[in-house]
Each structure stands twice: as C-alpha cells, then as structure tokens.
C-alpha cells in the first residue's frame, strides 16, 4: 500500500503500522509529540473553491466565484504551476501563458481591485493568462463576454503589490476546510494500523522573518526543544503560554494569514505565541515573527495540551553554555567571525553572546562571546511540579526562560549560606506566595527564594550544608520557597561577594 508521510510517498506492505511508515520515511517526532493521520481527503480537495498560490514573493489566497469559468480553472490548475510574470503594471499583473479552453472576445471591461480574471493574450486561447487586478481600471484582456473574472484575492493582498517581472508561481494548494475532514486523528500510538492512501504528518516547519530579530529569537526560545506546547485552541489559531508575561518588543506588522506566527507584545496575553489557522487582519499588539512553510495540517489537528514537533529555519545560534572551542568551530562552519572576551583557556565556557539574536548574528556575520572558567558555571536542577510560581520568577530574573545560562550576582556570603540578588527586579509584578516550604532539615545544595513573608522578598539563596532552622536564603522555613538544587555545590565554596556566578539548567 501507499501512504504519504510529510508529503513524501512511502510504499508499505499490507498490515504495516505507523512505526513502519515513520521509519521508512525517516521521520522522527519529538518525544511526547503527537502524529497526525488523515484519511479520505482526495475527493474534497478536488472540489474545493479556495486555493493558495505560492509565489516567489509570498502566498496569495483566492476564492472562486460561482461562474462557468470554474470548470476552466479546475482544468488548468496543473498547467499554471511554474507560470512566470508576463507583464506587470500599476493596473495589474499577469502570469502565463498556458493552454486552456477559454472562450474570448475583444471587448474592454471594467475591473476592480482584488479581482482575478482569465484572459487570452493576443486573443489566443493557447496563450491564456491569469490576471490579478491591482486597481480599478478598464481594459481588453481577451476575456469572455462577462469579463473573465472568476475569483477574488482574499489573503496575501500585500504580496500582490510586491510582485513584478521575474516572479513566478511556485505551486498551487487546494484548501480544504478542516472541519470537512471527518476521518482525522492525533495519536502517539506507533502500533496504529495503516490503510492505503492515508496521510501522515509529524512536524511543523517554519521560517523566521528577518525584520523581526527579537521576536524570531523569542520563538526560537519557545521551540528550543523542537516542540510547541498547545495551551489554547480557537477556530482561528493555536497558542502557547510557555513564555507568557515575558516582555518582547514589537517589530513587524502584517496581516495574520494562515500559517503566520505572531507574538503578543502588549496587553493581556503578553508573551503568548500564536500560529494562525485562518486569516485575520493585522493587529498592533501582534508582531509577526515567522511563517509556517509545511505542516499546517498538524496545526489544524492540534488540541489542547498537545505537544507538536517544530523545525525552525534558520537554526538557532545559542552558544551560551557551550565550550569555547566548540563554539568557535560551529561559527567557523557557518562563516561567522568570533571575538572573545574573558577566559580563553581550554576550560572556557560561553556565558554571553552579542548580538543576542540569531538573525542579527547571521546578518552581521560576527559575534562577541564572553567566557568564564568552567568552574564558575554551576549546573542546577529545578523543581517544576513543586514550586511553579517561584520558578516562573526565578527563570524570569535569570533569563533561563529564554536561554540555557543565567547570571546570579553574589550579594552576601556567611557560614554555609550564599545569598544572591538577581540583576532584574521583578517582585513588583511576579507573585512569590509561600509554596514548597521546608518541613524538615534543608539538604545541602538546596536552592530557595525568599517569599512574601520575608523582609527581603525575591532573594535567592543556596545552602552548602544541611540546616534544621533556616532556609537557603537565610529566612525561616515559612519565608522560604525551595525551587531546586545545585548539582555541583563544590563550585560554590570559594565564591566572593560582588562576584557573579552563572547557572546552567540541567533537565533530568
């Protein structure tokens, strides 16, 4: 039997399973991520009246009108793929030529912006063109008596104005309303039996927008494990709250077309990332950061709580936490010059990089790395299930929400207690109610945050020895929230006040 895996045809023996198909296609979903399975799309796809046209400048979406020209369009779809711009003006732009059964006349007709017509260049049906109207005008395009208008542009309108000579149509995609596909499934059961003609989807592919370097990096941070956690679902989008409330600047505004990825930059939902399933107008609170290039079926299939596999291009440049030699080699392979500050020995590790975003580094072709000895990079484990609010605060003030390494300035050192005052002051807008308070002796290596009961709220502390009376931040138990533990406490025994250590989160 034959199935499709991420658009690739795979031949399988009868009785094969989902695992067989993924193995043969070389598709590897992220751990815990769903796989989408769709059955019986073909007939509906042929009958659709909505299409995406992929061009060299972006995507256009058209909706067909109820006219006799629908038949001509459906018969010509396979011939339009690859058509180039034959002429372009302020009035309109035409792609072609291709052969069709179009009847034509020599009369002039009036056309309105966003209309799409079929016309015969030189009044020859063998030279049919697809004409997009950019502004209201009157012209003779060799169209049928009623003017040849068979569709309207309903999506990607900004793309239409950018098209010019040299551009071409890269492909056409019929759009099937997802609700019409009754036989669809999201599963993690690799033993699922397959049937001939099934379509299988394992991932979303997205490309970053160069004009939104900070927003693009924000999306890369969210998907750094190559996953997208679905925290909310509506008829027009799915979204993730994993970076909710994290501040991010507005950079790029455009219509939120199907497949557009945006980040909320102001108001309620700050830091939420959206992937759109249907077209919406632009919004001053939504900065467009990326576009989905493949896998929209996964987006439409996703439900609340699902984990989706996401592959983003270009790949993230995140060198923090890496050994200096490995970081330099990686940058050399990508043609990027490296400047180093701080430690340069064999044990040097990267703790800062400038510029801080992937898109800026790729544009400038250079990066400055700040390094410290490996002895000052401390591995930690965090307790997500036990202290979620405190961890939200801690990961925010150290930057661990978006980066693998974060700074902790040493504020005070006494006996077996180290007290850190974060670089970012966030107690005015982050909750630190008591949670996961010690109920017995605090083990050596414990990390704590002083909660709202304490006089000095928001301080981070580490205990280097077991303590039966006070928490890691030097407060009584009721004023201390335990958030994790240091995996290498020996690295902290000789730190000094005023020094900054760096922590590396290790997920076990």
C-alpha positions in Angstrom: 0.0 0.0 0.0 1.0 3.6 -0.4 0.8 6.4 2.2 2.1 10.0 2.4 4.5 11.0 5.3 5.0 14.7 5.4 4.2 14.9 1.7 6.6 12.1 0.8 5.2 8.9 -0.9 6.1 5.8 1.1 5.4 2.2 -0.1 4.5 -0.2 2.6 3.4 -3.9 2.9 -0.2 -4.6 3.8 -0.8 -4.5 7.6 2.0 -2.0 8.2 1.9 0.2 11.3 2.5 3.9 11.9 6.0 3.0 13.2 6.8 1.3 9.9 5.8 4.3 7.9 7.8 6.7 10.1 10.8 4.5 10.0 10.8 4.2 6.2 10.3 7.9 5.8 13.0 8.8 8.3 10.5 10.9 10.3 11.3 11.3 14.0 8.8 13.2 16.1 9.9 14.8 19.3 9.5 12.8 22.5 5.8 13.0 23.6 4.7 14.8 20.4 1.6 13.8 18.5 1.5 12.4 15.0 -1.4 13.5 12.7 -3.2 11.0 10.5 -5.8 12.0 7.8 -7.8 9.6 5.7 -10.0 10.3 2.6 -9.1 13.9 1.6 -8.8 13.4 -2.1 -12.4 14.0 -3.4 -13.0 17.0 -1.3 -9.7 18.5 -2.3 -10.7 18.3 -6.0 -13.9 20.1 -5.3 -12.6 23.0 -3.2 -13.2 26.6 -4.3 -10.3 28.0 -2.3 -6.6 27.9 -3.2 -3.2 29.1 -2.0 -0.9 30.3 -4.8 2.7 30.1 -3.6 4.8 32.8 -5.4 8.4 33.9 -5.2 7.2 36.9 -3.1 4.8 35.0 -0.8 1.4 33.5 -0.7 -1.9 34.6 -2.3 -5.2 33.1 -1.4 -8.1 33.2 -3.9 -11.8 32.2 -3.6 -13.5 31.1 -6.7 -16.8 32.7 -7.7 -19.9 30.7 -8.8 -19.4 31.1 -12.6 -18.9 28.8 -15.6 -15.2 29.7 -15.5 -14.7 27.4 -12.5 -14.5 24.5 -15.0 -11.8 26.2 -17.0 -9.9 26.9 -13.8 -10.0 23.3 -12.5 -8.9 22.0 -15.8 -6.0 24.5 -15.9 -4.7 24.2 -12.3 -2.0 21.7 -13.3 -0.7 24.0 -16.1 -0.5 27.2 -14.0 2.2 25.8 -11.7 5.5 27.4 -12.7 4.0 30.3 -14.7 6.0 33.5 -14.8 5.0 37.1 -14.8 4.5 38.1 -18.4 3.6 41.7 -17.7 3.2 43.9 -14.7 1.8 47.4 -14.3 0.0 49.6 -11.7 -3.3 48.2 -13.0 -2.5 44.5 -12.7 -0.1 41.6 -13.2 -0.4 38.5 -15.4 1.1 35.0 -15.1 1.3 32.6 -18.0 1.0 31.6 -20.7 -0.8 28.2 -20.5 -3.3 26.4 -22.7 -7.0 26.4 -21.8 -10.5 26.0 -23.3 -11.2 29.7 -22.6 -13.7 31.4 -24.9 -12.6 35.0 -25.5 -13.7 38.3 -27.0 -12.1 41.7 -27.9 -14.3 44.0 -25.8 -13.0 46.1 -23.0 -14.3 45.5 -19.4 -14.1 47.3 -16.1 -12.1 45.6 -13.4 -11.9 46.3 -9.6 -9.0 45.8 -7.2 -8.5 42.2 -5.9 -10.4 40.6 -8.8 -8.8 37.7 -10.7 -9.5 37.1 -14.3 -8.6 34.7 -17.1 -7.7 36.3 -20.4 -6.3 35.3 -23.8 -3.1 37.2 -24.8 -3.3 38.1 -28.5 -6.8 36.7 -28.4 -5.4 33.1 -28.5 -6.7 30.5 -26.0 -3.3 28.8 -26.2 -1.9 31.9 -24.5 -4.2 32.1 -21.5 -3.0 34.3 -18.7 -4.0 34.6 -15.0 -4.6 38.3 -14.3 -4.6 39.9 -10.9 -6.2 43.3 -10.7 -4.3 45.9 -8.6 -6.5 48.9 -9.1 -9.8 49.8 -10.7 -9.4 50.2 -14.5 -10.9 49.3 -17.9 -9.0 47.1 -20.3 -9.4 44.5 -23.1 -7.7 41.3 -21.9 -9.2 38.8 -24.4 -11.7 37.6 -21.9 -15.2 36.0 -22.2 -18.2 38.3 -22.7 -18.8 38.8 -19.0 -15.2 39.9 -18.4 -13.4 36.8 -17.3 -13.5 37.4 -13.6 -13.7 34.1 -11.8 -12.1 34.7 -8.3 -11.2 37.3 -5.7 -7.9 37.7 -3.7 -8.9 37.1 -0.1 -5.5 36.5 1.5 -1.9 37.7 1.0 -3.0 41.0 -0.5 0.2 42.7 0.4 2.0 40.0 -1.6 0.1 41.1 -4.7 1.6 44.6 -4.6 5.1 43.3 -4.3 5.0 41.0 -7.4 6.9 42.1 -10.5 8.7 40.9 -13.6 10.8 37.9 -12.8 8.5 36.5 -10.2 6.6 33.2 -10.8 4.1 30.8 -9.3 5.9 28.0 -7.4 2.8 25.9 -6.7 -0.9 25.8 -6.0 -2.5 24.2 -3.0 -6.3 23.5 -2.8 -7.6 24.5 0.6 -10.0 22.0 2.3 -11.8 23.2 5.3 -10.5 21.1 8.1 -14.0 20.5 9.5 -14.9 18.6 6.3 -12.2 16.0 7.0 -14.1 13.7 9.3 -11.5 11.0 9.3 -8.6 12.6 11.2 -6.6 11.6 14.2 -4.0 12.8 16.6 -2.1 9.9 18.1 1.1 8.8 19.8 0.3 5.1 19.2 3.0 3.9 16.8 1.3 0.5 16.6 -1.6 2.1 14.8 -2.6 0.0 11.7 -2.5 2.0 8.4 -4.6 1.9 5.3 -3.8 2.7 1.7 -4.0 6.4 0.9 -3.5 7.7 4.5 -1.7 11.0 5.0 0.7 11.2 8.0 2.1 14.4 9.5 4.8 14.5 12.1 6.1 18.1 12.2 5.6 21.8 11.5 8.3 23.6 9.6 8.6 27.4 10.0 10.9 30.1 8.6 11.8 33.2 10.6 11.3 36.7 9.4 14.4 38.8 9.1 12.7 42.0 10.0 11.8 40.7 13.5 15.1 39.5 15.0 14.0 39.7 18.7 10.6 38.2 18.1 12.2 35.4 16.0 14.6 34.7 18.9 11.6 34.6 21.2 10.0 31.9 19.0 13.4 30.0 18.9 13.5 30.1 22.7 10.0 28.7 22.9 10.8 25.9 20.5 14.4 25.2 21.7 13.4 21.6 22.4 11.9 21.4 18.9 8.4 21.4 20.4 5.4 23.6 20.7 3.0 23.1 23.6 -0.6 23.9 22.8 -2.1 25.8 25.7 -5.1 27.2 24.0 -7.1 26.5 20.8 -9.7 28.5 18.9 -11.2 28.4 15.4 -8.5 30.7 14.0 -5.3 29.8 16.0 -3.4 27.7 18.4 -1.2 29.3 21.0 1.4 28.6 23.6 1.7 30.2 27.1 5.2 28.9 27.9 6.7 32.4 27.7 3.6 34.2 29.0 4.3 37.6 30.7 7.8 37.7 29.3 8.4 41.2 27.7 9.1 41.3 24.0 9.4 44.3 21.6 7.0 44.9 18.7 8.9 44.8 15.4 6.8 43.7 12.3 3.2 44.2 11.4 1.3 42.5 8.6 -1.9 40.5 8.1 -2.1 37.4 10.2 -2.7 34.9 7.3 -3.0 31.2 7.7 0.4 29.9 8.8 1.5 33.2 10.3 3.4 33.0 13.7 3.0 36.0 16.0 3.9 37.0 19.5 1.7 39.2 21.7 3.8 42.3 22.6 1.4 44.2 24.8 -1.7 43.9 26.9 -3.4 40.8 28.1 -1.5 37.7 26.9 1.9 39.4 26.7 4.5 36.8 25.6 1.9 34.4 24.2 2.9 32.9 20.8 0.2 32.2 18.2 0.1 30.1 15.0 -2.9 31.1 12.8 -5.2 28.5 11.2 -7.2 31.1 9.2 -6.7 34.6 8.0 -7.1 37.6 10.3 -6.2 41.3 9.9 -3.0 42.8 11.3 -3.0 43.9 15.0 -0.8 46.5 16.7 -0.4 44.1 19.6 0.8 41.2 17.5 4.3 41.2 16.0 4.7 38.7 13.1 7.9 36.6 13.7 7.7 33.6 11.4 5.7 31.7 8.8 4.8 28.0 8.6 6.1 26.6 5.4 4.9 23.0 5.9 2.7 21.1 8.3 -0.4 23.3 8.6 -2.4 20.0 8.9 -0.6 19.5 12.3 -1.6 23.0 13.4 -5.3 22.4 12.5 -5.3 19.0 14.1 -3.8 20.1 17.4 -5.8 20.0 20.5 -5.4 21.5 24.0 -2.4 20.1 25.8 -0.9 18.5 22.6 2.9 18.7 22.0 3.8 19.4 18.4 7.2 18.8 16.7 8.6 22.1 15.2 11.6 22.6 12.9 12.6 26.2 12.5 14.9 27.7 9.9 17.4 29.2 10.2 18.6 27.1 13.2 19.2 29.0 16.4 22.6 30.3 17.2 22.7 29.8 21.0 26.3 29.4 22.2 25.8 30.1 25.9 26.8 27.0 28.0 29.0 25.7 25.2 32.8 25.2 25.5 34.6 28.0 23.7 36.5 25.7 21.3 33.2 24.0 20.2 31.5 27.4 19.8 34.3 28.8 17.6 34.3 25.7 15.4 30.5 26.0 15.0 30.7 29.6 14.0 33.5 28.9 11.6 31.3 26.3 9.8 28.6 29.0 9.4 31.0 31.7 8.2 30.8 33.9 11.3 33.7 35.7 12.8 34.2 35.4 16.6 35.6 37.8 19.1 36.3 36.5 22.6 36.3 38.4 25.9 37.3 36.9 29.3 38.7 33.4 29.8 40.2 31.8 26.7 41.7 28.6 28.2 40.7 25.0 27.4 38.1 25.1 30.2 36.5 28.3 29.0 32.7 28.2 28.6 30.4 30.9 26.9 28.1 32.8 29.2 27.1 35.8 27.0 26.9 36.5 23.3 26.5 39.7 21.4 24.4 40.3 19.3 21.9 38.2 21.3 19.7 37.1 18.4 20.3 34.6 15.7 19.0 36.9 12.9 21.4 39.7 13.9 24.4 37.4 14.1 23.6 36.0 10.6 23.2 39.5 9.2 26.3 40.9 10.7 28.4 37.7 10.2 30.1 38.2 13.6 29.6 37.6 17.3 31.3 38.5 20.5 31.5 35.8 23.2 32.1 36.4 26.9 33.6 33.4 28.6 34.4 32.2 32.2 36.2 29.2 33.6 34.0 26.1 33.7 34.4 26.2 37.5 32.2 29.2 37.6 29.3 27.6 35.6 27.1 25.8 38.1 24.7 23.1 37.0 21.3 23.2 38.7 18.1 21.1 38.7 14.7 22.9 39.2 11.5 21.5 40.8 8.8 22.4 38.3 6.0 20.4 39.9 6.6 21.6 43.4 7.2 25.4 43.0 5.7 26.7 39.7 5.2 30.3 40.7 8.6 30.7 42.3 10.2 29.1 39.3 8.4 31.5 37.0 10.1 34.3 39.0 13.5 32.6 39.1 13.6 31.7 35.4 12.5 35.2 34.6 15.1 37.1 36.6 17.9 34.9 35.5 16.9 34.7 31.8 16.6 30.9 31.9 13.2 31.1 30.3 14.8 32.1 27.0 18.5 31.0 27.4 20.2 27.9 28.9 22.6 30.0 31.1 21.7 32.8 33.5 23.6 35.2 35.9 23.4 35.3 39.7 25.3 38.2 41.4 26.6 37.2 44.8 25.1 39.6 47.4 26.3 38.1 50.7 28.3 35.2 51.9 28.2 33.8 55.5 28.9 30.5 57.1 27.3 27.9 54.8 24.9 30.3 53.1 25.2 32.1 49.8 22.8 34.9 49.1 22.2 36.2 45.5 20.4 39.4 44.4 19.1 38.9 40.8 20.0 41.5 38.2 16.3 42.1 37.3 13.9 43.4 40.0 10.6 41.6 39.4 8.9 41.4 42.8 6.6 44.2 41.9 4.9 42.1 39.2 5.7 38.5 40.0 3.9 36.6 42.7 6.0 35.0 45.4 3.4 33.5 47.7 4.6 30.7 50.0 5.0 27.3 48.3 7.1 24.2 48.7 8.2 25.4 52.2 10.7 23.1 54.0 9.1 20.8 56.6 12.3 19.3 57.9 16.0 19.8 57.6 17.1 21.6 54.4 19.5 19.4 52.5 22.9 20.7 51.4 22.8 22.2 47.9 19.2 23.3 48.2 18.2 26.5 46.3 15.5 28.7 47.8 13.7 32.0 47.1 12.5 34.3 49.9 8.7 34.7 49.6 6.3 37.4 50.6 6.6 36.6 54.3 10.3 37.6 54.3 11.6 41.1 54.8 13.8 40.9 51.7 11.5 39.3 49.1 12.9 37.8 45.9 16.4 37.0 47.1 17.9 33.6 46.0 20.0 31.5 48.4 21.9 28.3 48.4 22.8 26.2 51.4 26.1 24.4 51.3 25.4 22.3 54.5 22.2 20.8 55.9 20.2 23.2 58.1 17.4 22.4 60.5 16.3 26.0 61.3 16.8 28.3 58.2 16.1 28.0 54.5 18.7 28.6 51.7 18.1 32.4 51.7 18.7 32.7 55.4 15.0 33.0 56.2 12.8 30.9 58.5 11.1 28.0 56.8 7.7 29.8 56.4 9.5 32.5 54.4 11.4 30.2 52.1 10.3 28.5 48.8 12.5 25.6 47.7 12.9 25.7 44.0 15.7 23.2 43.2 19.2 22.1 44.0 22.8 22.7 42.9 24.3 19.6 41.2 27.8 20.8 41.8 27.9 22.6 45.2 31.7 22.3 45.4 31.9 25.0 42.8 30.4 27.5 45.2 32.7 27.0 48.2 35.1 29.8 47.4 32.8 32.5 45.8 33.2 36.1 46.9 30.7 38.9 47.5 30.4 41.0 44.4 31.2 38.1 42.1 28.7 36.8 39.5 28.2 33.1 39.0 26.3 31.6 36.1 23.8 28.8 36.4 23.1 26.2 33.8 19.8 24.4 34.0 20.0 20.6 33.6 16.7 18.8 32.9 16.8 15.2 34.2 
